[in-house]
Amino acid sequence: MLKAAVLFCYPWDFRDEGVETVVHRARDLGITHIAVATSYHAGFFFHPHNPKQRVHLLEDGVVYFHPDEACYAEGPIRPVVAAMSRENDWIRVIGDAVTRAGMKLMAWTVLLHNTRLGLAHPEATIQNAFGDSHPHALSPAHPASVAWAKGLVRDLAEHYGFESIFLEAPNYRNRAHGGTWVTGHHHERMGIHFRPLEMALLDLSFNTADMEQAASAGVDVDTLRSAVRDHLLCYMDEAPDVPAKLPETIEQFTDRHPALVDYQIHFRRTGAALLAALRDQAQPHGVGLVGSADPSIDIVMAGVYGQSRDRIAQVTQAARAVLLSSQQLMVAVRIGFYGPDTGSPIVTEAQMIEATRAIADHGADMIAYYNYAEAPMRCVNWIKPALSSGVMG
């Protein structure tokens, strides 16, 4: 049985449709928790039911609350307040309305995926083997990035009534800005085809902080960086032919350059250290952390976007099996029709009920619906029969 149901929302949903309207609609659907975006990256969104703007180009890398500057004193990175929130602290307004309605609030918080901050602080971003900055991706190893993430979590935990903070992008980001079902950066393009191996090598962070920390742990980073650079240069020099002398997979590359194994250990260790530091910021205020599986996370989130009912059950069961005794499991489904190339979208009320029941019956504590703004209202309304089907306990 599910203990909670979460609806992901944007601050402008409340501004454009009315705070009380959205809150009461969510409560009537059976939602117990509102996850509202507090800091966010760029986007060019289409909103099917927004009465003020069907097409919305977001400000890049801004926050939607009024920050306490003291929380960011450890480093040089400062939050930039969204234009819509400069006069009105929308997170405060939304939080007060959610509390009045007897619901709980979750902070949907993007940490290290921030092009605005990356452009302002290139020294803190992921840098590839050629020394190029990936401006959308702050490195979890760099002290400025760590200070920024800690300050953001502390600020939200200390000054707002959040029950939990969902950490989006607290880790290393890939070079490609886009994902599997979203478009990439503005006019992101490549005039050369890279195999998965070359893409993986381009993703590796050779930020100065990464290299120094890994070297201090005994990793021969300089030799590894040279090997990565040489491989990529050879591949590009002979394109469109693929040099026969080059390895074809990341496993073959690692066999030739075993330092990559140790470097990947550095990445995992660094990511875990950041999460532990963020937990130290949130825990004193009684605020839990939501994110991918890690000992520092209180609520582990598993995504089943575009999955069949059977696959949803399998993912939920598998995620449950590896939880620590102190952790809860939240499984997120995508509402709305994103197209046939995004897996198995939920396109009927019956499918929404099936997906919700599969999550509830296979060990999840919470279900999350992603997201209110981008789904047709008809799809949003299917949440009510799904949560009324005997899944909440």
C-alpha positions in Angstrom: 0.0 0.0 0.0 1.1 3.5 -0.8 1.7 6.0 2.0 2.0 9.1 -0.2 1.3 10.4 -3.7 3.4 13.2 -5.2 2.6 15.6 -8.0 5.5 17.4 -9.7 4.7 21.0 -10.5 6.4 24.3 -11.6 6.0 27.6 -9.8 4.4 29.2 -12.9 1.6 26.5 -12.8 0.4 28.2 -9.6 1.0 31.7 -10.8 -0.9 31.2 -14.1 -3.7 29.0 -12.9 -4.1 30.3 -9.4 -2.4 29.0 -6.3 -5.5 27.8 -4.5 -6.9 26.3 -7.8 -3.8 24.1 -8.4 -3.5 23.1 -4.7 -7.1 22.2 -4.3 -7.1 20.3 -7.6 -4.2 18.3 -6.5 -5.7 17.5 -3.1 -9.0 16.4 -4.8 -7.0 14.0 -7.0 -5.7 12.3 -3.9 -2.3 13.9 -4.0 -0.6 14.2 -0.6 2.7 15.9 -1.6 3.4 18.7 -4.0 6.9 18.7 -5.5 7.6 22.2 -6.7 10.6 23.3 -8.7 12.8 25.6 -6.5 15.8 25.8 -8.8 15.7 24.8 -12.4 17.7 24.6 -15.7 16.7 25.8 -19.1 13.7 24.6 -21.1 11.3 25.4 -23.9 8.1 23.8 -22.8 4.6 23.3 -24.2 1.8 23.5 -21.6 -1.5 22.0 -22.8 -3.8 23.5 -20.1 -2.0 26.7 -19.0 -4.4 29.6 -19.5 -1.7 32.2 -19.8 1.1 30.6 -21.9 1.0 27.4 -24.0 4.6 27.9 -25.0 7.1 28.8 -22.3 10.8 29.6 -22.7 12.4 29.4 -19.2 15.0 31.5 -17.7 18.1 29.4 -17.5 19.5 28.4 -14.2 17.5 30.5 -11.8 15.8 29.9 -8.4 12.2 30.6 -7.5 12.6 31.6 -3.9 14.3 34.4 -2.0 17.7 33.1 -1.0 19.6 33.9 2.2 23.0 35.1 1.0 24.7 33.8 4.2 24.0 30.2 3.0 26.4 30.7 0.0 29.3 32.3 1.8 31.6 29.3 1.5 32.1 29.7 -2.3 31.9 32.2 -5.2 28.6 30.9 -6.8 25.5 32.8 -6.0 21.8 32.0 -6.9 20.1 34.1 -9.5 16.4 34.8 -8.6 13.9 34.3 -11.4 12.2 37.4 -12.7 8.8 36.1 -11.7 10.0 35.6 -8.1 11.8 38.9 -7.5 8.8 40.7 -6.1 6.8 37.6 -4.9 8.4 34.7 -3.2 6.4 32.1 -5.0 7.8 29.1 -3.1 6.7 30.7 0.2 3.3 31.5 -1.2 2.8 27.9 -2.6 4.2 26.4 0.6 1.7 28.2 2.7 -1.2 27.2 0.5 -0.1 23.5 0.5 0.2 23.6 4.3 -3.3 25.1 4.7 -4.7 22.3 2.5 -3.2 19.7 4.8 -0.6 18.5 2.3 3.2 18.3 2.4 5.8 20.1 0.3 8.8 18.6 -1.5 11.5 20.8 -3.0 12.3 19.8 -6.6 15.9 21.1 -6.7 18.3 21.0 -9.6 21.8 21.3 -8.3 24.7 20.9 -10.8 22.9 21.2 -14.1 23.1 24.9 -14.6 24.4 26.6 -17.8 24.0 30.1 -16.4 26.3 29.3 -13.4 28.6 27.2 -15.5 29.2 30.0 -18.0 29.9 32.4 -15.0 32.2 29.9 -13.3 33.9 27.7 -16.0 36.6 26.6 -13.6 34.0 24.7 -11.7 32.5 22.8 -14.6 33.3 19.4 -16.1 36.1 19.8 -18.6 36.9 17.1 -21.2 40.2 15.7 -22.1 40.9 18.7 -24.4 40.3 21.2 -21.6 36.9 22.3 -23.0 34.3 23.3 -20.5 30.9 21.6 -20.5 29.1 24.8 -19.2 25.8 23.0 -18.3 27.6 20.7 -15.9 29.2 21.7 -12.6 31.7 19.2 -11.4 30.9 17.5 -8.0 34.6 17.6 -7.2 35.1 21.3 -7.4 34.9 23.2 -4.1 32.8 26.0 -5.7 30.3 23.4 -6.9 30.2 21.7 -3.6 29.7 25.0 -1.7 26.9 26.0 -4.1 25.0 22.7 -3.6 25.4 22.7 0.1 24.2 26.3 0.3 21.2 25.6 -1.8 20.1 22.6 0.3 20.8 24.4 3.6 18.8 27.5 2.4 15.7 25.4 1.5 15.9 23.2 4.6 16.4 26.1 7.0 14.0 28.7 5.7 11.1 26.9 4.0 8.7 24.3 5.3 9.8 21.4 3.1 9.4 17.8 4.3 12.0 16.7 1.8 14.2 17.8 -1.0 14.4 16.0 -4.3 18.0 16.3 -5.6 18.1 16.4 -9.4 21.5 16.4 -11.0 23.7 16.1 -7.9 26.2 14.1 -10.0 28.4 14.1 -13.0 26.6 15.1 -16.2 27.2 13.8 -19.8 28.6 16.1 -22.5 25.4 15.9 -24.5 22.9 18.3 -22.9 19.9 16.5 -24.1 18.5 13.1 -23.1 16.6 10.2 -24.6 13.2 11.9 -24.8 14.0 15.6 -24.7 15.8 17.9 -27.1 19.3 19.0 -26.3 20.9 22.4 -25.9 19.9 25.2 -28.3 21.1 24.0 -31.7 23.2 21.2 -30.2 24.8 19.4 -33.1 27.7 17.2 -34.2 29.1 16.8 -37.6 30.8 13.5 -36.8 29.4 10.2 -35.6 30.8 8.9 -32.3 30.3 5.4 -31.1 29.2 4.8 -27.5 32.9 4.5 -26.6 33.9 7.9 -27.9 30.8 9.4 -26.3 31.8 7.9 -22.9 35.4 9.2 -23.3 34.1 12.7 -24.0 31.9 12.6 -20.9 34.9 12.1 -18.6 35.7 15.0 -16.4 39.2 16.2 -16.3 38.5 19.3 -14.2 41.5 20.3 -12.2 39.8 19.4 -9.0 38.9 15.9 -10.3 42.5 15.3 -11.5 44.1 16.5 -8.3 41.8 14.5 -6.0 42.2 11.4 -8.1 46.0 11.8 -8.4 46.2 12.1 -4.6 44.5 8.7 -4.4 47.1 7.2 -6.6 45.4 7.4 -10.0 47.7 8.1 -13.0 45.3 10.8 -14.4 47.8 12.5 -16.7 48.6 9.3 -18.6 44.9 8.5 -18.7 44.0 11.9 -20.0 46.6 11.6 -22.7 45.3 8.2 -23.7 41.7 9.5 -24.0 42.8 12.5 -26.0 45.0 10.4 -28.3 42.1 8.0 -28.9 39.7 10.8 -29.8 42.2 12.6 -32.0 42.9 9.4 -33.9 39.2 8.7 -34.4 38.5 12.2 -35.6 41.5 12.4 -37.9 40.4 9.3 -39.8 36.7 9.9 -39.8 34.5 8.8 -41.5 36.6 5.7 -41.4 37.0 4.0 -38.1 40.6 3.1 -37.3 41.0 -0.6 -36.9 43.7 -0.2 -34.3 41.4 1.5 -31.8 39.4 -0.4 -29.2 35.7 -0.7 -30.0 34.1 -0.7 -26.5 34.7 1.0 -23.1 35.7 -2.5 -21.8 38.4 -2.8 -24.4 39.7 0.7 -23.7 39.8 -0.1 -20.0 41.8 -3.3 -20.7 44.4 -1.1 -22.4 44.2 1.7 -19.8 43.3 0.2 -16.4 43.7 3.7 -14.8 40.1 4.3 -16.0 38.8 1.9 -13.4 40.4 3.8 -10.6 39.3 7.1 -12.1 35.7 5.9 -12.2 36.1 4.9 -8.5 37.0 8.6 -7.9 33.8 9.7 -9.6 31.7 7.4 -7.4 33.5 8.4 -4.2 33.1 12.1 -5.1 29.4 11.7 -5.8 28.8 9.8 -2.5 30.8 12.5 -0.6 28.7 15.3 -2.0 25.4 13.5 -1.0 26.8 13.0 2.5 27.6 16.7 2.7 24.1 17.6 1.6 22.6 15.3 4.1 24.5 17.1 6.8 22.8 20.4 5.6 19.3 19.0 5.6 19.1 16.6 8.5 19.5 19.1 11.4 16.3 20.7 10.1 14.3 17.5 9.9 14.3 17.5 6.1 14.8 14.3 4.2 16.6 13.8 0.9 15.1 12.2 -2.2 17.2 10.9 -5.0 19.0 7.9 -6.5 20.1 5.0 -4.3 22.8 6.0 -1.9 23.2 5.6 1.9 22.7 9.3 2.4 19.3 9.3 0.7 16.2 8.9 2.7 13.7 8.3 -0.1 15.1 6.5 -3.1 13.4 7.4 -6.4 13.1 4.9 -9.2 11.7 6.1 -12.6 9.5 3.9 -14.7 8.8 6.4 -17.5 7.4 4.8 -20.6 7.5 1.3 -19.1 4.9 -1.5 -19.5 2.9 -2.7 -16.4 5.1 -5.8 -16.1 8.3 -3.8 -16.3 7.0 -1.3 -13.8 6.4 -4.2 -11.4 9.9 -5.5 -12.0 11.6 -2.2 -11.5 9.7 -1.5 -8.3 10.4 -4.9 -6.9 14.2 -4.7 -7.8 14.4 -1.2 -6.2 12.7 -2.4 -3.1 15.1 -5.3 -2.7 18.2 -3.2 -2.3 16.8 -0.5 0.0 18.4 0.0 3.4 16.0 -0.6 6.3 15.9 3.2 7.0 14.9 4.1 3.4 11.6 4.5 1.6 10.9 3.9 -2.1 9.2 6.4 -4.4 8.5 5.3 -7.9 7.7 7.9 -10.6 5.5 7.5 -13.7 5.3 10.0 -16.5 1.8 11.3 -17.2 0.8 12.7 -20.6 1.4 11.4 -24.1 5.0 12.1 -25.1 4.8 10.1 -28.4 5.3 6.5 -29.5 9.1 6.8 -29.5 9.2 7.2 -25.7 8.3 3.8 -24.7 4.8 2.9 -23.5 3.0 6.1 -22.6 0.0 6.1 -20.4 -2.9 6.9 -22.8 -6.0 5.7 -20.9 -7.5 5.8 -17.5 -7.2 2.1 -17.2 -3.5 2.2 -17.9 -3.0 4.9 -15.2 -4.8 2.6 -12.8 -2.7 -0.4 -13.9 0.6 1.5 -13.5 -0.4 2.9 -10.1 -1.5 -0.6 -8.9 1.8 -2.2 -10.1 3.8 0.3 -8.1 1.6 -0.1 -5.0 1.5 -3.9 -5.2 5.3 -4.4 -5.5 6.7 -2.6 -2.6 6.7 1.2 -3.2 6.0 3.6 -0.3 5.2 6.5 -2.5 4.2 7.2 -6.1 5.1 10.3 -8.0 3.4 11.7 -11.1 5.6 13.7 -13.5 4.4 16.3 -14.3 1.3 18.5 -14.0 2.3 21.2 -16.4 3.1 19.1 -19.4 0.3 16.6 -19.3 -3.2 17.2 -20.9 -5.7 17.9 -18.1 -7.5 14.7 -19.1 -4.4 12.7 -18.2 -4.0 14.6 -15.0 -7.6 13.7 -14.0 -6.8 10.0 -14.4 -4.8 10.2 -11.2 -8.0 10.4 -9.1 -9.4 7.0 -10.1 -5.9 5.5 -9.9 -5.4 6.6 -6.3 -9.0 5.7 -5.5 -8.5 2.1 -6.6 -7.5 0.8 -3.2 -3.8 1.6 -3.4 -3.5 4.1 -0.6 -3.1 2.9 3.0 
